């Protein structure tokens, strides 16, 4: 898998998310400061609720901006068969049914699914439960993921 293309896909998704959050924060700010949002009584909290929403959306936009900077600064390591998993590694886990689960250990914004080269890659971070299991492991080792009938072991079948 081309990690540069994967990084571009992650950045494109983050930038689209940033544009959406920025627009939402500006709309909430506009609503909070609009004359029509003034309270009609002492219990009317429309303007205050909109202000809280705008502040939260602005904080989220800041987090996305920081994630974008982290991905731009990320050095994509070349990983050999004996090398440990580090941030910037693409990891393929063999599943019990013979399929593969593909993950990218990124610096931020874990949980995103990104389409790259016809494959869906899930972004995880080193602080996530799976990320903590994977950091430092090598090709051929196993990790445990939750399953419908209890924990299931998955072998690390490829590293890129």
GIFEN-V743148 format. One record per residue. RES is the residue in one small letter. NEAR is the number of other C-alpha atoms within 12 Angstrom. Layout:
res: (RES;RES)
near: (NEAR;NEAR)
This chain:
res: (x;x;x;x;x;x;x;x;x;x;x;x;x;x;x;x;x;x;x;x;x;x;x;x;x;x;x;x;x;x;x;x;x;x;x;x;x;x;x;x;x;x;x;x;x;x;x;x;x;x;x;x;x;x;x;x;x;x;x;x;x;x;x;x;x;x;x;x;x;x;x;x;x;x;x;x;x;x;x;x;x;x;x;x;x;x;x;x;x;x;x;x;x;x;x;x;x;x;x;x;x;x;x;x;x;x;x;x;x;x;x;x;x;x;x;x;x;x;x;x;x;x;x;x;x;x;x;x;x;x;x;x;x;x;x;x;x;x;x;x;x;x;x;x;x;x;x;x;x;x;x;x;x;x;x;x;x;x;x;x)
near: (24;22;30;24;19;34;36;21;28;39;31;23;25;35;25;18;25;26;21;19;27;27;18;25;27;24;21;27;26;20;23;25;21;18;12;12;21;20;18;12;10;10;11;13;16;24;26;22;21;27;26;20;24;27;24;21;27;26;19;24;27;22;22;31;25;21;29;29;20;24;35;23;17;23;17;26;22;21;23;16;18;16;20;27;37;32;36;36;44;43;43;34;34;27;22;16;11;12;13;21;27;33;41;49;44;41;32;32;32;28;23;24;22;29;24;26;16;13;21;22;34;31;39;34;32;27;20;19;18;28;33;20;27;37;31;22;28;28;29;23;27;25;29;23;24;14;12;7;7;9;12;18;21;31;29;32;26;31;36;32)
